[in-house]
Amino acid sequence: MSNLTIKAFVFDAYGTLFDVHSVIDKCNEIFPDKGEEISQVWRQKQLEYSFLRQLMGTYETFFSITREALHFACVQVGVDLSEDNENELLDAYLELTHYEEVEQVLEHLKPYQTAIFSNGSLDMLSPLVEQSSFGHLLDEVLTVDEVKQFKPTPMAYQLVLKRLRVKREEVLFMSSNPWDIAGATNFGFHTAWINRQDKVMDELGVKPHFVYKDLRGILEHKS
């Protein structure tokens, strides 16, 4: 048991609760033997485009960015993307597989506020949460689309305080993405890096407060 006073457990969605690379099967179905490469480039560009649009001041929803990133991935890998195939692959993003421990962990957190806070827009997040088995265990699904500022900008994380009515030090924020953990730590949240793939933390002058292989580790912060 830790000595933190946590009132809200806040989770990133993509890579933290849901496996973004569960789209590989659909990619392989449409483009045999190209699925993994398409998925990797797709995810890389999805993140890159959100950062670049933030810097350029040309905000688009994460759904638009996801479509643009898919177009890039298909051109780079050298496959032709029909409109039907595009729709099938974008639909796959609304049906991502969640990690096995998620529901059990959320069950244990019932006395606390629990929320998703994602760069994803509600047109992506709502169907995703609804098709999962744990939507009823979440109090809020928060999206940066409300402020038109992508994480890791401080203005994005400010939304959590406003909507959940908590102080920075009362939040434990979980993400598998090092850049998101850096942004949230910089903002003043307590952070738990869910390092599922044994990655290296980004060198951005801040470190996560806690590092776990999966979400089960965060349960030590229940009071």
Residue pairs with C-beta under 8 A, 6 or more apart in sequence:
1 220
1 221
1 222
1 223
2 220
2 221
4 172
4 190
4 221
5 169
5 170
5 223
6 112
6 170
6 171
6 172
6 190
6 221
6 222
6 223
7 112
7 113
7 164
7 166
7 170
7 171
8 112
8 113
8 114
8 115
8 160
8 164
8 166
8 170
8 171
8 172
9 109
9 112
9 113
9 114
9 115
9 172
9 174
9 218
9 221
10 114
10 115
10 116
10 117
10 142
10 160
10 164
10 171
10 172
10 173
10 174
10 189
11 17
11 114
11 115
11 116
11 117
11 173
11 174
11 175
11 215
12 116
12 117
12 118
12 173
12 174
12 175
12 176
12 177
12 180
13 116
13 118
13 120
13 125
13 128
14 20
14 96
14 118
14 119
14 120
14 177
15 175
15 176
15 177
15 196
16 174
16 175
16 176
16 177
16 194
16 215
17 98
17 99
17 102
17 116
17 132
18 96
18 97
18 98
18 99
18 128
18 132
19 96
19 97
19 98
19 99
20 39
20 43
20 93
20 96
21 36
21 39
21 40
21 43
22 92
22 96
22 97
23 35
23 39
23 42
23 89
23 92
23 93
23 96
24 35
24 36
24 39
25 35
26 35
26 88
26 89
26 92
27 34
27 35
27 36
27 38
27 39
27 89
27 92
28 34
28 35
28 36
29 35
30 85
30 88
30 89
31 38
31 74
31 77
31 79
34 77
34 79
37 77
38 73
38 74
38 77
38 79
41 69
41 72
41 73
41 76
41 77
42 66
42 69
42 70
42 72
42 73
43 69
44 69
45 68
45 69
45 72
45 73
46 62
46 65
46 66
46 69
47 177
47 179
48 69
49 65
49 68
49 69
50 62
50 65
50 119
50 150
51 150
53 59
53 60
53 65
53 150
54 149
54 150
54 153
59 148
59 149
59 150
60 68
61 121
61 123
61 145
62 118
62 119
62 120
62 121
62 124
62 143
62 144
62 145
63 90
63 120
63 121
63 123
63 124
66 90
66 93
66 124
67 86
67 90
70 81
70 86
70 89
70 90
71 81
71 86
74 80
74 81
81 89
93 124
93 128
94 124
94 127
94 128
94 131
95 127
95 128
95 131
96 128
98 132
98 133
98 134
99 196
99 214
99 215
101 214
101 215
101 216
102 132
102 134
102 215
103 132
103 133
103 134
103 137
104 216
105 215
105 216
105 218
105 219
106 114
106 134
106 137
106 138
107 137
108 219
108 222
109 137
109 219
109 222
110 137
111 222
112 222
113 139
113 140
113 164
113 166
114 137
114 138
114 139
114 140
115 138
115 139
115 140
115 141
115 142
115 160
115 163
115 164
116 125
116 129
116 138
116 140
116 141
116 142
117 142
117 143
117 144
117 151
117 157
117 159
117 160
117 173
118 125
118 141
118 142
118 143
118 144
119 143
119 144
119 150
119 151
119 156
120 128
120 143
121 143
121 145
122 141
122 143
122 145
125 141
125 143
126 141
129 135
129 138
129 141
140 163
140 164
142 159
142 160
142 163
144 150
144 151
144 156
144 159
146 159
147 155
147 156
147 158
147 159
149 155
149 156
150 156
151 157
151 180
151 183
151 184
152 179
152 180
152 182
152 183
152 184
152 186
153 183
154 183
154 186
154 187
156 183
157 173
157 183
157 184
157 187
157 189
158 187
160 166
160 171
160 173
160 189
161 167
161 168
161 171
164 171
168 187
168 188
168 189
169 188
169 190
171 189
171 190
172 189
172 190
172 191
172 192
172 218
172 221
173 181
173 184
173 189
173 190
173 191
173 192
174 191
174 192
174 194
174 215
174 218
175 181
175 184
175 191
175 193
175 194
176 193
176 194
176 195
176 196
176 197
178 193
178 199
178 200
178 201
178 202
179 202
179 204
181 191
181 193
181 201
181 208
182 202
182 204
182 206
184 191
185 191
185 206
185 207
185 208
185 209
186 204
186 206
190 209
190 210
190 221
191 208
191 209
191 210
192 208
192 209
192 210
192 211
192 212
192 217
192 218
192 221
193 201
193 208
193 210
193 211
193 212
194 212
194 213
194 214
194 215
194 217
195 211
195 212
195 213
196 213
196 214
201 207
201 208
210 217
210 218
210 221
212 218
